[in-house]
Amino acid sequence: NAGVTQTPKFQVLKTGQSMTLQCAQDMNHEYMSWYRQDPGMGLRLIHYSVGAGITDQGEVPNGYNVSRSTTEDFPLRLLSAAPSQTSVYFCASSSATSGGPGNGYEQYFGPGTRLTVT
Amino acid sequence: SQQGEEDPQALSIQEGENATMNCSYKTSINNLQWYRQNSGRGLVHLILIRSNEREKHSGRLRVTLDTSKKSSSLLITASRAADTASYFCATDGGNNRLAFGKGNQVVVIP
């Protein structure tokens, strides 16, 4: 299994440009999510999906769109890039959508996309 | 919102020593997880402890959870140079949405 893959690894955008960060997993996981990681801030949840056709907002969704047409893919779209979106973006997947009381499932992370907006 | 908060944030130890990191959180949780991140790489899951568990072991890792104090600790015994990384705690409130702390940078000196 390739696990969680992300493309591209690096990207430089100009302010106002749009682009899509790709994420795919081959583990048949229902749950997928996008995080951004900024220095000193840890990881913050942008959007997540509990299955094909179902997405929801996380902590910092503004400026980003997602869709989930298949179980495998979960692309993240930047609509109009801003310097504040300079960050490292991680996609993750998990085998469960809800752990329920006392349960829980580990998340598998991709290698990340380093995005710079000038 | 940021849930987990690790303490201390940077730790430098000699190879063979133990490393202890703490994490506190504010709201009730379903489980708490620890992840490792090597420089420039994605996060790797280390261990998950459920809200009804108090201690868990995995190899050289020992995690404790005190729900009354809303805190957890991660102990790495007999550290190795390969343990040099950032360590994050993450809390799951029950819907699989993880809230991460800011991370703990650990440097193990050979």
Chai-1 contact restraints between the chains, C-beta under 6 A:
chainA,res_idxA,chainB,res_idxB,connection_type,confidence,min_distance_angstrom,max_distance_angstrom,comment,restraint_id
A,Y31,B,N96,contact,1.0,0.0,6.0,A-B,restraint_1
A,G42,B,F100,contact,1.0,0.0,6.0,A-B,restraint_2
A,G42,B,G101,contact,1.0,0.0,6.0,A-B,restraint_3
A,G42,B,K102,contact,1.0,0.0,6.0,A-B,restraint_4
A,G42,B,G103,contact,1.0,0.0,6.0,A-B,restraint_5
A,L43,B,F100,contact,1.0,0.0,6.0,A-B,restraint_6
A,F90,B,G42,contact,1.0,0.0,6.0,A-B,restraint_7
A,S94,B,N96,contact,1.0,0.0,6.0,A-B,restraint_8
A,S98,B,N95,contact,1.0,0.0,6.0,A-B,restraint_9
A,S98,B,N96,contact,1.0,0.0,6.0,A-B,restraint_10
A,G99,B,N30,contact,1.0,0.0,6.0,A-B,restraint_11
A,G99,B,N96,contact,1.0,0.0,6.0,A-B,restraint_12
A,G102,B,R50,contact,1.0,0.0,6.0,A-B,restraint_13
A,G102,B,S51,contact,1.0,0.0,6.0,A-B,restraint_14
A,G102,B,N52,contact,1.0,0.0,6.0,A-B,restraint_15
A,G104,B,N30,contact,1.0,0.0,6.0,A-B,restraint_16
A,G104,B,N31,contact,1.0,0.0,6.0,A-B,restraint_17
A,G104,B,L48,contact,1.0,0.0,6.0,A-B,restraint_18
A,G104,B,D92,contact,1.0,0.0,6.0,A-B,restraint_19
A,E106,B,H45,contact,1.0,0.0,6.0,A-B,restraint_20
A,E106,B,L48,contact,1.0,0.0,6.0,A-B,restraint_21
A,F109,B,G42,contact,1.0,0.0,6.0,A-B,restraint_22
A,F109,B,L43,contact,1.0,0.0,6.0,A-B,restraint_23
A,G110,B,G42,contact,1.0,0.0,6.0,A-B,restraint_24
A,P111,B,G42,contact,1.0,0.0,6.0,A-B,restraint_25
A,G112,B,G42,contact,1.0,0.0,6.0,A-B,restraint_26
